[in-house]
Amino acid sequence: MLEEVLRYVNNRFDRRADGSYVGAVSGRLSIEDGMLEVEGLKPGQYYWLEGSALNDGLHLNPDNDMADEEFEGTVVFLAVPRAVSELAEEIQAWCESNAEAIGGPYQSESFGGYSYTRAQGGVTGNEEPSAAWQVHFGARLRPYRKLARDWV
């Protein structure tokens, strides 16, 4: 869920306030026995893997369940704020507890003189069901949002 949140806010927290990168390593990389070892990467630090055919995306160090491979790529060190990772956990829990309502096939129903209409997405009725968490948590995610994404 954290990767989805980072994509939603257009921010993977790879830069400091002055615009400099938190850190990155590029070149020939190797994943052996499910692990990527890169100098400078701290335990418990998130990183973004790019250029891999099998493991691109967000990872938490140490990540020992990746597919073994050798590739030319980049490891981008991230400084994801604890508040954002905790919010992603809260969003995941909210999605799990509201899965039936979010993915429910019925927006309105009527029977025996009774009818009701459920708001799609749980807020205004204009959202797609898959966007429900973005609408529900949008205000809390707004401070972390960038206007544009400079990564894929």
C-alpha positions, 0 to 999 in steps of 0.5 A: 500500500505504501507504494500506491500512496507514494504514487498518489502523492507524486512523492517518493521522498528521494530528495532532501529539503535542499533538492539534493538526493538522499542517495543513489547507487547505479551500475551493475547490481546483483540480487542473490538469495533474494537479497540486494546488498548495497553500500550505504543503505541502512537497515529499516530504510526504504529504497526504490529499485529501477532497471530490474526485470523482476524487482522494480519498485519499493522495498524495505531494507533488508528485503530477502524475498526478491527474485535473484537476478543481475541487471544494470539499474539504480537503487534510490535511497528514500527518506519516507517520513514515519507519518507517511508509512503509518498513514499507509498502514492505516489506509491498508486497514481501512481498505480491508475493513471497507472492502465489501462496500468499496467493491460492492456491485450495487450503487442503488437498490429498491424493493417493497417500496423501499429504496436507497442510493449508496454514494460511490466511493463513500463520499460524494458519489462521483468517485470510482470505487478504487479511488475511495481511499484517496478521497477518504484520506486525501486531506491527510495526504495533501501535505506530502503531495507534489504537483508532478512526478519525476519518476515512473 
